[in-house]
Amino acid sequence: PAGDIRPLAVVEREAIEHALALCGGHVTRAAAALHVSASTLYRKLQAWSDTGVPASDAETGASAARVPRSTRTS
């Protein structure tokens, strides 16, 4: 049933968060593990940060992503 299918954006974010956790927050290593460029990961992390929407909410049950300090803006 369609109710069992999670949105791709949720699955993607969970995969990125998991890779970052396994790589100790090291974006370049997480990107390599996910077979994407580090710039792709930085761009996604920045976009999530810009929206101010944490990954953790009642709908997704995902844990909040933390933007590495090197990508935070003052």
Predicted model as a PDB file, atoms N, CA, C, CB and O in Angstrom, pLDDT in the B-factor column:
MODEL        1                                                                  
ATOM      1  N   PRO A   1       0.810  -1.200   0.000  1.00 64.00           N  
ATOM      2  CA  PRO A   1       0.000   0.000   0.000  1.00 64.00           C  
ATOM      3  C   PRO A   1       0.854   1.265   0.000  1.00 64.00           C  
ATOM      4  CB  PRO A   1      -0.921  -0.002   1.193  1.00 64.00           C  
ATOM      5  O   PRO A   1       1.974   1.271   0.510  1.00 64.00           O  
ATOM      6  N   ALA A   2       0.322   2.308  -0.565  1.00 75.00           N  
ATOM      7  CA  ALA A   2       1.053   3.572  -0.676  1.00 75.00           C  
ATOM      8  C   ALA A   2       1.409   4.145   0.687  1.00 75.00           C  
ATOM      9  CB  ALA A   2       0.234   4.585  -1.457  1.00 75.00           C  
ATOM     10  O   ALA A   2       2.400   4.866   0.806  1.00 75.00           O  
ATOM     11  N   GLY A   3       0.624   3.842   1.722  1.00 79.00           N  
ATOM     12  CA  GLY A   3       0.903   4.343   3.065  1.00 79.00           C  
ATOM     13  C   GLY A   3       2.211   3.823   3.631  1.00 79.00           C  
ATOM     14  O   GLY A   3       2.765   4.416   4.556  1.00 79.00           O  
ATOM     15  N   ASP A   4       2.711   2.718   3.086  1.00 88.00           N  
ATOM     16  CA  ASP A   4       3.966   2.134   3.548  1.00 88.00           C  
ATOM     17  C   ASP A   4       5.182   2.737   2.871  1.00 88.00           C  
ATOM     18  CB  ASP A   4       3.952   0.652   3.321  1.00 88.00           C  
ATOM     19  O   ASP A   4       6.317   2.453   3.255  1.00 88.00           O  
ATOM     20  N   ILE A   5       4.953   3.561   1.872  1.00 91.00           N  
ATOM     21  CA  ILE A   5       6.057   4.168   1.122  1.00 91.00           C  
ATOM     22  C   ILE A   5       6.388   5.516   1.741  1.00 91.00           C  
ATOM     23  CB  ILE A   5       5.697   4.327  -0.389  1.00 91.00           C  
ATOM     24  O   ILE A   5       5.537   6.400   1.840  1.00 91.00           O  
ATOM     25  N   ARG A   6       7.648   5.653   2.156  1.00 92.00           N  
ATOM     26  CA  ARG A   6       8.090   6.924   2.739  1.00 92.00           C  
ATOM     27  C   ARG A   6       8.557   7.856   1.627  1.00 92.00           C  
ATOM     28  CB  ARG A   6       9.228   6.698   3.777  1.00 92.00           C  
ATOM     29  O   ARG A   6       9.088   7.401   0.614  1.00 92.00           O  
ATOM     30  N   PRO A   7       8.360   9.151   1.813  1.00 93.00           N  
ATOM     31  CA  PRO A   7       8.814  10.111   0.803  1.00 93.00           C  
ATOM     32  C   PRO A   7      10.332  10.016   0.587  1.00 93.00           C  
ATOM     33  CB  PRO A   7       8.429  11.543   1.220  1.00 93.00           C  
ATOM     34  O   PRO A   7      11.093   9.811   1.532  1.00 93.00           O  
ATOM     35  N   LEU A   8      10.745  10.166  -0.647  1.00 94.00           N  
ATOM     36  CA  LEU A   8      12.158  10.078  -1.000  1.00 94.00           C  
ATOM     37  C   LEU A   8      12.995  11.078  -0.208  1.00 94.00           C  
ATOM     38  CB  LEU A   8      12.344  10.311  -2.495  1.00 94.00           C  
ATOM     39  O   LEU A   8      14.106  10.754   0.212  1.00 94.00           O  
ATOM     40  N   ALA A   9      12.482  12.279   0.000  1.00 93.00           N  
ATOM     41  CA  ALA A   9      13.242  13.290   0.740  1.00 93.00           C  
ATOM     42  C   ALA A   9      13.533  12.827   2.164  1.00 93.00           C  
ATOM     43  CB  ALA A   9      12.477  14.620   0.766  1.00 93.00           C  
ATOM     44  O   ALA A   9      14.594  13.130   2.710  1.00 93.00           O  
ATOM     45  N   VAL A  10      12.608  12.101   2.763  1.00 93.00           N  
ATOM     46  CA  VAL A  10      12.803  11.586   4.121  1.00 93.00           C  
ATOM     47  C   VAL A  10      13.873  10.496   4.121  1.00 93.00           C  
ATOM     48  CB  VAL A  10      11.474  11.036   4.694  1.00 93.00           C  
ATOM     49  O   VAL A  10      14.759  10.487   4.975  1.00 93.00           O  
ATOM     50  N   VAL A  11      13.784   9.584   3.163  1.00 95.00           N  
ATOM     51  CA  VAL A  11      14.756   8.496   3.056  1.00 95.00           C  
ATOM     52  C   VAL A  11      16.145   9.060   2.787  1.00 95.00           C  
ATOM     53  CB  VAL A  11      14.350   7.506   1.940  1.00 95.00           C  
ATOM     54  O   VAL A  11      17.130   8.612   3.373  1.00 95.00           O  
ATOM     55  N   GLU A  12      16.217  10.050   1.893  1.00 96.00           N  
ATOM     56  CA  GLU A  12      17.500  10.677   1.563  1.00 96.00           C  
ATOM     57  C   GLU A  12      18.117  11.321   2.799  1.00 96.00           C  
ATOM     58  CB  GLU A  12      17.320  11.727   0.451  1.00 96.00           C  
ATOM     59  O   GLU A  12      19.301  11.135   3.079  1.00 96.00           O  
ATOM     60  N   ARG A  13      17.311  12.074   3.530  1.00 95.00           N  
ATOM     61  CA  ARG A  13      17.831  12.766   4.712  1.00 95.00           C  
ATOM     62  C   ARG A  13      18.305  11.769   5.773  1.00 95.00           C  
ATOM     63  CB  ARG A  13      16.757  13.693   5.302  1.00 95.00           C  
ATOM     64  O   ARG A  13      19.351  11.969   6.390  1.00 95.00           O  
ATOM     65  N   GLU A  14      17.552  10.719   5.978  1.00 96.00           N  
ATOM     66  CA  GLU A  14      17.952   9.699   6.949  1.00 96.00           C  
ATOM     67  C   GLU A  14      19.261   9.041   6.535  1.00 96.00           C  
ATOM     68  CB  GLU A  14      16.852   8.638   7.099  1.00 96.00           C  
ATOM     69  O   GLU A  14      20.119   8.787   7.380  1.00 96.00           O  
ATOM     70  N   ALA A  15      19.424   8.762   5.241  1.00 97.00           N  
ATOM     71  CA  ALA A  15      20.658   8.154   4.750  1.00 97.00           C  
ATOM     72  C   ALA A  15      21.848   9.079   4.971  1.00 97.00           C  
ATOM     73  CB  ALA A  15      20.530   7.808   3.266  1.00 97.00           C  
ATOM     74  O   ALA A  15      22.924   8.634   5.371  1.00 97.00           O  
ATOM     75  N   ILE A  16      21.649  10.362   4.709  1.00 97.00           N  
ATOM     76  CA  ILE A  16      22.730  11.334   4.900  1.00 97.00           C  
ATOM     77  C   ILE A  16      23.072  11.459   6.382  1.00 97.00           C  
ATOM     78  CB  ILE A  16      22.333  12.715   4.323  1.00 97.00           C  
ATOM     79  O   ILE A  16      24.247  11.465   6.752  1.00 97.00           O  
ATOM     80  N   GLU A  17      22.054  11.558   7.227  1.00 96.00           N  
ATOM     81  CA  GLU A  17      22.295  11.664   8.672  1.00 96.00           C  
ATOM     82  C   GLU A  17      23.025  10.431   9.194  1.00 96.00           C  
ATOM     83  CB  GLU A  17      20.967  11.849   9.429  1.00 96.00           C  
ATOM     84  O   GLU A  17      23.931  10.539  10.021  1.00 96.00           O  
ATOM     85  N   HIS A  18      22.625   9.260   8.704  1.00 97.00           N  
ATOM     86  CA  HIS A  18      23.256   8.015   9.137  1.00 97.00           C  
ATOM     87  C   HIS A  18      24.722   7.986   8.700  1.00 97.00           C  
ATOM     88  CB  HIS A  18      22.499   6.793   8.565  1.00 97.00           C  
ATOM     89  O   HIS A  18      25.597   7.629   9.489  1.00 97.00           O  
ATOM     90  N   ALA A  19      24.988   8.357   7.457  1.00 97.00           N  
ATOM     91  CA  ALA A  19      26.362   8.376   6.963  1.00 97.00           C  
ATOM     92  C   ALA A  19      27.212   9.361   7.760  1.00 97.00           C  
ATOM     93  CB  ALA A  19      26.391   8.738   5.472  1.00 97.00           C  
ATOM     94  O   ALA A  19      28.354   9.058   8.108  1.00 97.00           O  
ATOM     95  N   LEU A  20      26.662  10.537   8.050  1.00 97.00           N  
ATOM     96  CA  LEU A  20      27.404  11.521   8.845  1.00 97.00           C  
ATOM     97  C   LEU A  20      27.695  10.989  10.243  1.00 97.00           C  
ATOM     98  CB  LEU A  20      26.619  12.838   8.938  1.00 97.00           C  
ATOM     99  O   LEU A  20      28.785  11.203  10.774  1.00 97.00           O  
ATOM    100  N   ALA A  21      26.733  10.300  10.837  1.00 97.00           N  
ATOM    101  CA  ALA A  21      26.937   9.737  12.170  1.00 97.00           C  
ATOM    102  C   ALA A  21      28.044   8.680  12.139  1.00 97.00           C  
ATOM    103  CB  ALA A  21      25.623   9.125  12.705  1.00 97.00           C  
ATOM    104  O   ALA A  21      28.912   8.660  13.011  1.00 97.00           O  
ATOM    105  N   LEU A  22      28.008   7.809  11.137  1.00 97.00           N  
ATOM    106  CA  LEU A  22      29.025   6.761  11.028  1.00 97.00           C  
ATOM    107  C   LEU A  22      30.404   7.326  10.731  1.00 97.00           C  
ATOM    108  CB  LEU A  22      28.640   5.771   9.950  1.00 97.00           C  
ATOM    109  O   LEU A  22      31.417   6.729  11.093  1.00 97.00           O  
ATOM    110  N   CYS A  23      30.440   8.481  10.072  1.00 97.00           N  
ATOM    111  CA  CYS A  23      31.712   9.110   9.697  1.00 97.00           C  
ATOM    112  C   CYS A  23      32.122  10.198  10.686  1.00 97.00           C  
ATOM    113  CB  CYS A  23      31.612   9.702   8.293  1.00 97.00           C  
ATOM    114  O   CYS A  23      32.999  11.009  10.390  1.00 97.00           O  
ATOM    115  N   GLY A  24      31.499  10.215  11.844  1.00 96.00           N  
ATOM    116  CA  GLY A  24      31.857  11.188  12.874  1.00 96.00           C  
ATOM    117  C   GLY A  24      31.630  12.627  12.457  1.00 96.00           C  
ATOM    118  O   GLY A  24      32.338  13.521  12.919  1.00 96.00           O  
ATOM    119  N   GLY A  25      30.651  12.868  11.587  1.00 95.00           N  
ATOM    120  CA  GLY A  25      30.354  14.222  11.140  1.00 95.00           C  
ATOM    121  C   GLY A  25      31.250  14.716  10.019  1.00 95.00           C  
ATOM    122  O   GLY A  25      31.126  15.863   9.588  1.00 95.00           O  
ATOM    123  N   HIS A  26      32.141  13.875   9.543  1.00 97.00           N  
ATOM    124  CA  HIS A  26      33.078  14.256   8.485  1.00 97.00           C  
ATOM    125  C   HIS A  26      32.359  14.204   7.138  1.00 97.00           C  
ATOM    126  CB  HIS A  26      34.331  13.321   8.480  1.00 97.00           C  
ATOM    127  O   HIS A  26      32.088  13.125   6.612  1.00 97.00           O  
ATOM    128  N   VAL A  27      32.054  15.370   6.589  1.00 97.00           N  
ATOM    129  CA  VAL A  27      31.230  15.469   5.389  1.00 97.00           C  
ATOM    130  C   VAL A  27      31.886  14.805   4.181  1.00 97.00           C  
ATOM    131  CB  VAL A  27      30.941  16.923   5.079  1.00 97.00           C  
ATOM    132  O   VAL A  27      31.209  14.112   3.422  1.00 97.00           O  
ATOM    133  N   THR A  28      33.165  14.998   3.992  1.00 97.00           N  
ATOM    134  CA  THR A  28      33.846  14.417   2.829  1.00 97.00           C  
ATOM    135  C   THR A  28      33.779  12.897   2.868  1.00 97.00           C  
ATOM    136  CB  THR A  28      35.312  14.878   2.773  1.00 97.00           C  
ATOM    137  O   THR A  28      33.528  12.260   1.845  1.00 97.00           O  
ATOM    138  N   ARG A  29      34.003  12.314   4.039  1.00 97.00           N  
ATOM    139  CA  ARG A  29      33.932  10.849   4.166  1.00 97.00           C  
ATOM    140  C   ARG A  29      32.511  10.344   3.970  1.00 97.00           C  
ATOM    141  CB  ARG A  29      34.455  10.403   5.538  1.00 97.00           C  
ATOM    142  O   ARG A  29      32.296   9.329   3.308  1.00 97.00           O  
ATOM    143  N   ALA A  30      31.540  11.049   4.541  1.00 97.00           N  
ATOM    144  CA  ALA A  30      30.138  10.653   4.383  1.00 97.00           C  
ATOM    145  C   ALA A  30      29.737  10.727   2.914  1.00 97.00           C  
ATOM    146  CB  ALA A  30      29.213  11.553   5.241  1.00 97.00           C  
ATOM    147  O   ALA A  30      29.048   9.841   2.408  1.00 97.00           O  
ATOM    148  N   ALA A  31      30.169  11.780   2.233  1.00 97.00           N  
ATOM    149  CA  ALA A  31      29.854  11.926   0.811  1.00 97.00           C  
ATOM    150  C   ALA A  31      30.446  10.774   0.010  1.00 97.00           C  
ATOM    151  CB  ALA A  31      30.380  13.269   0.274  1.00 97.00           C  
ATOM    152  O   ALA A  31      29.782  10.218  -0.865  1.00 97.00           O  
ATOM    153  N   ALA A  32      31.672  10.419   0.303  1.00 97.00           N  
ATOM    154  CA  ALA A  32      32.307   9.308  -0.406  1.00 97.00           C  
ATOM    155  C   ALA A  32      31.542   8.007  -0.160  1.00 97.00           C  
ATOM    156  CB  ALA A  32      33.778   9.156   0.037  1.00 97.00           C  
ATOM    157  O   ALA A  32      31.347   7.216  -1.083  1.00 97.00           O  
ATOM    158  N   ALA A  33      31.114   7.788   1.072  1.00 97.00           N  
ATOM    159  CA  ALA A  33      30.362   6.581   1.406  1.00 97.00           C  
ATOM    160  C   ALA A  33      29.022   6.534   0.671  1.00 97.00           C  
ATOM    161  CB  ALA A  33      30.133   6.503   2.914  1.00 97.00           C  
ATOM    162  O   ALA A  33      28.526   5.460   0.329  1.00 97.00           O  
ATOM    163  N   LEU A  34      28.444   7.714   0.432  1.00 98.00           N  
ATOM    164  CA  LEU A  34      27.163   7.803  -0.258  1.00 98.00           C  
ATOM    165  C   LEU A  34      27.306   7.915  -1.781  1.00 98.00           C  
ATOM    166  CB  LEU A  34      26.391   8.988   0.264  1.00 98.00           C  
ATOM    167  O   LEU A  34      26.309   7.945  -2.503  1.00 98.00           O  
ATOM    168  N   HIS A  35      28.550   7.977  -2.261  1.00 97.00           N  
ATOM    169  CA  HIS A  35      28.841   8.104  -3.687  1.00 97.00           C  
ATOM    170  C   HIS A  35      28.269   9.388  -4.280  1.00 97.00           C  
ATOM    171  CB  HIS A  35      28.293   6.907  -4.437  1.00 97.00           C  
ATOM    172  O   HIS A  35      27.726   9.399  -5.385  1.00 97.00           O  
ATOM    173  N   VAL A  36      28.409  10.477  -3.509  1.00 97.00           N  
ATOM    174  CA  VAL A  36      28.053  11.809  -3.997  1.00 97.00           C  
ATOM    175  C   VAL A  36      29.225  12.732  -3.684  1.00 97.00           C  
ATOM    176  CB  VAL A  36      26.713  12.335  -3.343  1.00 97.00           C  
ATOM    177  O   VAL A  36      30.113  12.375  -2.911  1.00 97.00           O  
ATOM    178  N   SER A  37      29.226  13.910  -4.281  1.00 97.00           N  
ATOM    179  CA  SER A  37      30.311  14.849  -3.993  1.00 97.00           C  
ATOM    180  C   SER A  37      30.072  15.529  -2.643  1.00 97.00           C  
ATOM    181  CB  SER A  37      30.432  15.907  -5.120  1.00 97.00           C  
ATOM    182  O   SER A  37      28.938  15.650  -2.180  1.00 97.00           O  
ATOM    183  N   ALA A  38      31.157  15.962  -2.036  1.00 97.00           N  
ATOM    184  CA  ALA A  38      31.049  16.689  -0.769  1.00 97.00           C  
ATOM    185  C   ALA A  38      30.239  17.961  -0.964  1.00 97.00           C  
ATOM    186  CB  ALA A  38      32.449  17.024  -0.206  1.00 97.00           C  
ATOM    187  O   ALA A  38      29.497  18.367  -0.069  1.00 97.00           O  
ATOM    188  N   SER A  39      30.375  18.598  -2.131  1.00 97.00           N  
ATOM    189  CA  SER A  39      29.615  19.828  -2.368  1.00 97.00           C  
ATOM    190  C   SER A  39      28.115  19.546  -2.391  1.00 97.00           C  
ATOM    191  CB  SER A  39      30.050  20.482  -3.691  1.00 97.00           C  
ATOM    192  O   SER A  39      27.326  20.386  -1.956  1.00 97.00           O  
ATOM    193  N   THR A  40      27.714  18.394  -2.884  1.00 96.00           N  
ATOM    194  CA  THR A  40      26.300  18.012  -2.860  1.00 96.00           C  
ATOM    195  C   THR A  40      25.809  17.903  -1.425  1.00 96.00           C  
ATOM    196  CB  THR A  40      26.080  16.679  -3.603  1.00 96.00           C  
ATOM    197  O   THR A  40      24.730  18.393  -1.092  1.00 96.00           O  
ATOM    198  N   LEU A  41      26.605  17.259  -0.579  1.00 96.00           N  
ATOM    199  CA  LEU A  41      26.213  17.119   0.824  1.00 96.00           C  
ATOM    200  C   LEU A  41      26.171  18.466   1.519  1.00 96.00           C  
ATOM    201  CB  LEU A  41      27.171  16.185   1.556  1.00 96.00           C  
ATOM    202  O   LEU A  41      25.224  18.755   2.250  1.00 96.00           O  
ATOM    203  N   TYR A  42      27.173  19.289   1.306  1.00 96.00           N  
ATOM    204  CA  TYR A  42      27.183  20.625   1.915  1.00 96.00           C  
ATOM    205  C   TYR A  42      25.967  21.432   1.464  1.00 96.00           C  
ATOM    206  CB  TYR A  42      28.485  21.377   1.554  1.00 96.00           C  
ATOM    207  O   TYR A  42      25.354  22.134   2.268  1.00 96.00           O  
ATOM    208  N   ARG A  43      25.618  21.333   0.182  1.00 95.00           N  
ATOM    209  CA  ARG A  43      24.472  22.069  -0.337  1.00 95.00           C  
ATOM    210  C   ARG A  43      23.168  21.603   0.327  1.00 95.00           C  
ATOM    211  CB  ARG A  43      24.382  21.901  -1.860  1.00 95.00           C  
ATOM    212  O   ARG A  43      22.324  22.426   0.683  1.00 95.00           O  
ATOM    213  N   LYS A  44      23.009  20.301   0.490  1.00 95.00           N  
ATOM    214  CA  LYS A  44      21.808  19.774   1.140  1.00 95.00           C  
ATOM    215  C   LYS A  44      21.765  20.180   2.608  1.00 95.00           C  
ATOM    216  CB  LYS A  44      21.753  18.244   1.012  1.00 95.00           C  
ATOM    217  O   LYS A  44      20.709  20.571   3.105  1.00 95.00           O  
ATOM    218  N   LEU A  45      22.877  20.096   3.300  1.00 94.00           N  
ATOM    219  CA  LEU A  45      22.928  20.490   4.705  1.00 94.00           C  
ATOM    220  C   LEU A  45      22.603  21.969   4.864  1.00 94.00           C  
ATOM    221  CB  LEU A  45      24.308  20.185   5.298  1.00 94.00           C  
ATOM    222  O   LEU A  45      21.889  22.362   5.787  1.00 94.00           O  
ATOM    223  N   GLN A  46      23.131  22.782   3.958  1.00 94.00           N  
ATOM    224  CA  GLN A  46      22.858  24.219   4.016  1.00 94.00           C  
ATOM    225  C   GLN A  46      21.386  24.497   3.746  1.00 94.00           C  
ATOM    226  CB  GLN A  46      23.736  24.978   3.006  1.00 94.00           C  
ATOM    227  O   GLN A  46      20.783  25.343   4.406  1.00 94.00           O  
ATOM    228  N   ALA A  47      20.809  23.797   2.787  1.00 92.00           N  
ATOM    229  CA  ALA A  47      19.394  23.995   2.468  1.00 92.00           C  
ATOM    230  C   ALA A  47      18.527  23.629   3.665  1.00 92.00           C  
ATOM    231  CB  ALA A  47      18.989  23.158   1.239  1.00 92.00           C  
ATOM    232  O   ALA A  47      17.560  24.329   3.963  1.00 92.00           O  
ATOM    233  N   TRP A  48      18.858  22.551   4.349  1.00 89.00           N  
ATOM    234  CA  TRP A  48      18.087  22.149   5.533  1.00 89.00           C  
ATOM    235  C   TRP A  48      18.245  23.193   6.627  1.00 89.00           C  
ATOM    236  CB  TRP A  48      18.542  20.756   6.046  1.00 89.00           C  
ATOM    237  O   TRP A  48      17.288  23.525   7.326  1.00 89.00           O  
ATOM    238  N   SER A  49      19.448  23.703   6.768  1.00 89.00           N  
ATOM    239  CA  SER A  49      19.714  24.720   7.779  1.00 89.00           C  
ATOM    240  C   SER A  49      18.951  26.010   7.468  1.00 89.00           C  
ATOM    241  CB  SER A  49      21.223  25.001   7.869  1.00 89.00           C  
ATOM    242  O   SER A  49      18.409  26.651   8.368  1.00 89.00           O  
ATOM    243  N   ASP A  50      18.914  26.381   6.194  1.00 86.00           N  
ATOM    244  CA  ASP A  50      18.240  27.606   5.768  1.00 86.00           C  
ATOM    245  C   ASP A  50      16.732  27.553   5.998  1.00 86.00           C  
ATOM    246  CB  ASP A  50      18.521  27.866   4.302  1.00 86.00           C  
ATOM    247  O   ASP A  50      16.113  28.572   6.304  1.00 86.00           O  
ATOM    248  N   THR A  51      16.145  26.373   5.853  1.00 82.00           N  
ATOM    249  CA  THR A  51      14.700  26.255   6.032  1.00 82.00           C  
ATOM    250  C   THR A  51      14.310  26.273   7.498  1.00 82.00           C  
ATOM    251  CB  THR A  51      14.192  24.987   5.384  1.00 82.00           C  
ATOM    252  O   THR A  51      13.170  26.584   7.844  1.00 82.00           O  
ATOM    253  N   GLY A  52      15.266  25.936   8.360  1.00 76.00           N  
ATOM    254  CA  GLY A  52      14.985  25.916   9.789  1.00 76.00           C  
ATOM    255  C   GLY A  52      14.070  24.782  10.201  1.00 76.00           C  
ATOM    256  O   GLY A  52      13.543  24.782  11.313  1.00 76.00           O  
ATOM    257  N   VAL A  53      13.873  23.816   9.317  1.00 64.00           N  
ATOM    258  CA  VAL A  53      13.003  22.692   9.619  1.00 64.00           C  
ATOM    259  C   VAL A  53      13.853  21.514  10.060  1.00 64.00           C  
ATOM    260  CB  VAL A  53      12.131  22.316   8.397  1.00 64.00           C  
ATOM    261  O   VAL A  53      14.604  20.958   9.258  1.00 64.00           O  
ATOM    262  N   PRO A  54      13.746  21.124  11.330  1.00 63.00           N  
ATOM    263  CA  PRO A  54      14.528  19.968  11.784  1.00 63.00           C  
ATOM    264  C   PRO A  54      13.974  18.685  11.179  1.00 63.00           C  
ATOM    265  CB  PRO A  54      14.526  19.876  13.326  1.00 63.00           C  
ATOM    266  O   PRO A  54      12.785  18.593  10.875  1.00 63.00           O  
ATOM    267  N   ALA A  55      14.827  17.717  11.013  1.00 56.00           N  
ATOM    268  CA  ALA A  55      14.380  16.435  10.458  1.00 56.00           C  
ATOM    269  C   ALA A  55      13.482  15.717  11.443  1.00 56.00           C  
ATOM    270  CB  ALA A  55      15.579  15.549  10.093  1.00 56.00           C  
ATOM    271  O   ALA A  55      12.608  14.948  11.044  1.00 56.00           O  
ATOM    272  N   SER A  56      13.688  15.960  12.721  1.00 49.00           N  
ATOM    273  CA  SER A  56      12.909  15.269  13.735  1.00 49.00           C  
ATOM    274  C   SER A  56      11.543  15.925  13.882  1.00 49.00           C  
ATOM    275  CB  SER A  56      13.652  15.262  15.079  1.00 49.00           C  
ATOM    276  O   SER A  56      11.425  17.052  14.362  1.00 49.00           O  
ATOM    277  N   ASP A  57      10.529  15.205  13.464  1.00 44.00           N  
ATOM    278  CA  ASP A  57       9.165  15.675  13.683  1.00 44.00           C  
ATOM    279  C   ASP A  57       8.243  14.469  13.760  1.00 44.00           C  
ATOM    280  CB  ASP A  57       8.715  16.649  12.555  1.00 44.00           C  
ATOM    281  O   ASP A  57       8.672  13.336  13.543  1.00 44.00           O  
ATOM    282  N   ALA A  58       7.012  14.709  14.062  1.00 28.00           N  
ATOM    283  CA  ALA A  58       6.076  13.613  14.267  1.00 28.00           C  
ATOM    284  C   ALA A  58       5.868  12.783  12.998  1.00 28.00           C  
ATOM    285  CB  ALA A  58       4.747  14.156  14.749  1.00 28.00           C  
ATOM    286  O   ALA A  58       5.620  11.580  13.078  1.00 28.00           O  
ATOM    287  N   GLU A  59       5.969  13.422  11.826  1.00 37.00           N  
ATOM    288  CA  GLU A  59       5.721  12.709  10.588  1.00 37.00           C  
ATOM    289  C   GLU A  59       6.839  11.754  10.215  1.00 37.00           C  
ATOM    290  CB  GLU A  59       5.509  13.680   9.483  1.00 37.00           C  
ATOM    291  O   GLU A  59       6.576  10.611   9.841  1.00 37.00           O  
ATOM    292  N   THR A  60       8.095  12.209  10.310  1.00 42.00           N  
ATOM    293  CA  THR A  60       9.194  11.403   9.812  1.00 42.00           C  
ATOM    294  C   THR A  60       9.816  10.509  10.865  1.00 42.00           C  
ATOM    295  CB  THR A  60      10.237  12.284   9.241  1.00 42.00           C  
ATOM    296  O   THR A  60      10.254   9.401  10.556  1.00 42.00           O  
ATOM    297  N   GLY A  61       9.861  10.979  12.119  1.00 41.00           N  
ATOM    298  CA  GLY A  61      10.538  10.224  13.154  1.00 41.00           C  
ATOM    299  C   GLY A  61      12.044  10.231  12.986  1.00 41.00           C  
ATOM    300  O   GLY A  61      12.750   9.515  13.696  1.00 41.00           O  
ATOM    301  N   ALA A  62      12.547  11.035  12.051  1.00 43.00           N  
ATOM    302  CA  ALA A  62      13.988  11.091  11.793  1.00 43.00           C  
ATOM    303  C   ALA A  62      14.677  11.932  12.852  1.00 43.00           C  
ATOM    304  CB  ALA A  62      14.274  11.661  10.391  1.00 43.00           C  
ATOM    305  O   ALA A  62      14.056  12.787  13.484  1.00 43.00           O  
ATOM    306  N   SER A  63      15.941  11.687  13.036  1.00 44.00           N  
ATOM    307  CA  SER A  63      16.700  12.507  13.973  1.00 44.00           C  
ATOM    308  C   SER A  63      17.174  13.768  13.284  1.00 44.00           C  
ATOM    309  CB  SER A  63      17.892  11.727  14.547  1.00 44.00           C  
ATOM    310  O   SER A  63      17.357  13.784  12.067  1.00 44.00           O  
ATOM    311  N   ALA A  64      17.373  14.818  14.048  1.00 45.00           N  
ATOM    312  CA  ALA A  64      17.766  16.105  13.476  1.00 45.00           C  
ATOM    313  C   ALA A  64      19.177  16.048  12.918  1.00 45.00           C  
ATOM    314  CB  ALA A  64      17.662  17.210  14.524  1.00 45.00           C  
ATOM    315  O   ALA A  64      20.081  15.491  13.542  1.00 45.00           O  
ATOM    316  N   ALA A  65      19.357  16.621  11.753  1.00 46.00           N  
ATOM    317  CA  ALA A  65      20.688  16.709  11.151  1.00 46.00           C  
ATOM    318  C   ALA A  65      21.416  17.899  11.743  1.00 46.00           C  
ATOM    319  CB  ALA A  65      20.602  16.829   9.603  1.00 46.00           C  
ATOM    320  O   ALA A  65      20.819  18.945  11.997  1.00 46.00           O  
ATOM    321  N   ARG A  66      22.677  17.734  11.955  1.00 50.00           N  
ATOM    322  CA  ARG A  66      23.485  18.845  12.442  1.00 50.00           C  
ATOM    323  C   ARG A  66      24.393  19.292  11.316  1.00 50.00           C  
ATOM    324  CB  ARG A  66      24.310  18.447  13.706  1.00 50.00           C  
ATOM    325  O   ARG A  66      25.115  18.492  10.722  1.00 50.00           O  
ATOM    326  N   VAL A  67      24.344  20.579  11.034  1.00 51.00           N  
ATOM    327  CA  VAL A  67      25.202  21.132  10.003  1.00 51.00           C  
ATOM    328  C   VAL A  67      26.589  21.293  10.602  1.00 51.00           C  
ATOM    329  CB  VAL A  67      24.651  22.492   9.461  1.00 51.00           C  
ATOM    330  O   VAL A  67      26.743  21.943  11.636  1.00 51.00           O  
ATOM    331  N   PRO A  68      27.614  20.704   9.959  1.00 52.00           N  
ATOM    332  CA  PRO A  68      28.962  20.856  10.479  1.00 52.00           C  
ATOM    333  C   PRO A  68      29.336  22.315  10.626  1.00 52.00           C  
ATOM    334  CB  PRO A  68      29.955  20.157   9.582  1.00 52.00           C  
ATOM    335  O   PRO A  68      28.899  23.156   9.841  1.00 52.00           O  
ATOM    336  N   ARG A  69      30.137  22.615  11.623  1.00 52.00           N  
ATOM    337  CA  ARG A  69      30.512  24.004  11.908  1.00 52.00           C  
ATOM    338  C   ARG A  69      31.104  24.705  10.709  1.00 52.00           C  
ATOM    339  CB  ARG A  69      31.492  24.054  13.043  1.00 52.00           C  
ATOM    340  O   ARG A  69      30.901  25.906  10.533  1.00 52.00           O  
ATOM    341  N   SER A  70      31.831  23.980   9.882  1.00 53.00           N  
ATOM    342  CA  SER A  70      32.471  24.609   8.737  1.00 53.00           C  
ATOM    343  C   SER A  70      31.466  25.133   7.717  1.00 53.00           C  
ATOM    344  CB  SER A  70      33.401  23.633   8.075  1.00 53.00           C  
ATOM    345  O   SER A  70      31.829  25.933   6.855  1.00 53.00           O  
ATOM    346  N   THR A  71      30.186  24.689   7.800  1.00 52.00           N  
ATOM    347  CA  THR A  71      29.203  25.144   6.836  1.00 52.00           C  
ATOM    348  C   THR A  71      28.236  26.156   7.436  1.00 52.00           C  
ATOM    349  CB  THR A  71      28.441  23.970   6.287  1.00 52.00           C  
ATOM    350  O   THR A  71      27.405  26.718   6.722  1.00 52.00           O  
ATOM    351  N   ARG A  72      28.338  26.392   8.738  1.00 50.00           N  
ATOM    352  CA  ARG A  72      27.430  27.334   9.386  1.00 50.00           C  
ATOM    353  C   ARG A  72      27.814  28.758   9.032  1.00 50.00           C  
ATOM    354  CB  ARG A  72      27.438  27.143  10.909  1.00 50.00           C  
ATOM    355  O   ARG A  72      28.989  29.099   8.896  1.00 50.00           O  
ATOM    356  N   THR A  73      26.787  29.572   8.888  1.00 48.00           N  
ATOM    357  CA  THR A  73      27.029  30.993   8.648  1.00 48.00           C  
ATOM    358  C   THR A  73      26.800  31.754   9.928  1.00 48.00           C  
ATOM    359  CB  THR A  73      26.126  31.539   7.523  1.00 48.00           C  
ATOM    360  O   THR A  73      25.982  31.342  10.751  1.00 48.00           O  
ATOM    361  N   SER A  74      27.497  32.849  10.116  1.00 42.00           N  
ATOM    362  CA  SER A  74      27.399  33.620  11.344  1.00 42.00           C  
ATOM    363  C   SER A  74      26.143  34.440  11.394  1.00 42.00           C  
ATOM    364  CB  SER A  74      28.586  34.511  11.496  1.00 42.00           C  
ATOM    365  O   SER A  74      25.909  35.151  12.371  1.00 42.00           O  
TER     366      SER A  74                                                      
ENDMDL                                                                          
END                                                                             
